Amino acid sequence: MTTNPFRTFRFAAVAAFASFLAIGCGVTGPAKLKGKLVDGGGPPPIKPGEQISLALHRLNADGSPEANPTYNAILKSDGDFEVIASGGELAPGTYRAVVVPAGAPPKGPDRFKGSGSLTTSKLTLELKPGANEITLDLAKPE
């Protein structure tokens, strides 16, 4: 039995292309984010009925925040959040998270340990392409 060299080449080319597609899937492209804000591994310092959001600012290579866009998520009382961006996805990269209470700034001690301002927050996260699930800990911000 003789083997058709063109058929062998065509099979090898199709197999190589399929492997390339399989390896490439999920490696590049936009990111999605679900996460949890905790304090020392426990629940975050959110008071009953308090509305808190989390603002994500993408960082430039030098660590400075980009001007736009900022992505926001509402924190649930247990600290769970999901970022839903226009189109449902975020650009991969490094972000700084800022905890933003609704209304006037809270009075008294800083419950959010400096994470309430873009200039003082140490909460950073790295988003990879695809789905991301992260935990941000106020007690261990970096």
SVG drawing of the C-alpha trace seen along z (x, -y; Angstrom):
<svg xmlns="http://www.w3.org/2000/svg" viewBox="-29 -64 37 66">
<polyline fill="none" stroke="black" stroke-width="0.4" points="0.0,0.0 1.4,-3.4 0.9,-6.6 -0.1,-9.8 2.5,-12.4 0.0,-15.2 -2.5,-13.5 0.1,-13.1 1.2,-16.7 -2.4,-17.9 -3.1,-15.8 0.0,-17.2 -0.9,-20.8 -4.4,-20.4 -3.1,-18.8 -0.6,-21.6 -3.2,-24.3 -5.6,-22.6 -2.8,-22.4 -2.0,-26.1 -5.7,-27.0 -6.0,-24.8 -2.9,-26.2 -3.9,-29.8 -7.4,-29.6 -7.7,-31.5 -4.1,-32.7 -4.7,-36.1 -7.7,-38.5 -9.8,-40.3 -10.1,-39.4 -13.2,-38.9 -13.0,-39.4 -14.8,-38.0 -13.4,-38.4 -13.8,-39.0 -12.6,-41.8 -11.5,-40.5 -9.8,-41.9 -7.2,-39.6 -9.0,-36.7 -12.3,-37.6 -15.2,-39.7 -14.6,-43.2 -15.5,-46.2 -18.8,-46.9 -21.6,-48.1 -25.2,-46.8 -26.9,-48.8 -23.7,-50.6 -23.1,-50.9 -19.5,-50.4 -18.0,-50.1 -14.6,-49.0 -12.9,-51.1 -10.2,-49.5 -7.6,-51.8 -5.3,-50.2 -1.7,-51.1 0.9,-52.2 4.3,-50.5 5.7,-53.1 3.0,-52.4 1.0,-55.5 -2.8,-55.1 -4.1,-55.5 -6.6,-58.4 -9.4,-56.2 -11.2,-53.9 -12.0,-53.1 -14.0,-49.9 -16.4,-49.8 -18.1,-47.0 -20.6,-47.0 -19.3,-45.2 -21.8,-42.8 -21.9,-42.8 -19.7,-39.6 -17.1,-41.3 -18.0,-39.5 -17.8,-41.5 -17.9,-41.1 -16.5,-43.7 -18.8,-44.1 -17.2,-46.3 -18.6,-47.6 -18.6,-44.6 -18.2,-42.4 -14.4,-42.3 -11.4,-44.2 -7.9,-44.6 -5.4,-42.3 -2.8,-44.1 -2.0,-45.5 -4.7,-47.4 -5.0,-49.3 -8.2,-48.9 -9.8,-51.7 -12.6,-51.1 -15.3,-53.8 -18.1,-54.3 -21.2,-56.0 -21.9,-59.5 -19.7,-61.5 -16.4,-60.0 -16.8,-57.8 -16.0,-59.5 -13.7,-57.9 -10.8,-55.5 -9.9,-54.4 -11.7,-51.0 -10.3,-50.4 -6.6,-50.8 -5.7,-53.5 -7.5,-51.7 -10.0,-54.6 -7.8,-56.7 -6.0,-56.2 -2.9,-57.8 -2.8,-55.7 -4.3,-52.3 -1.9,-49.4 -4.5,-46.9 -3.1,-45.8 -4.0,-42.9 -2.8,-41.4 -5.5,-40.4 -4.6,-37.6 -6.5,-36.9 -9.7,-34.9 -11.5,-34.4 -9.9,-35.7 -10.9,-35.0 -9.0,-37.0 -9.1,-37.9 -8.0,-41.3 -7.0,-41.5 -7.0,-44.9 -4.6,-43.5 -2.2,-42.2 -2.7,-44.6 0.2,-43.6"/>
</svg>
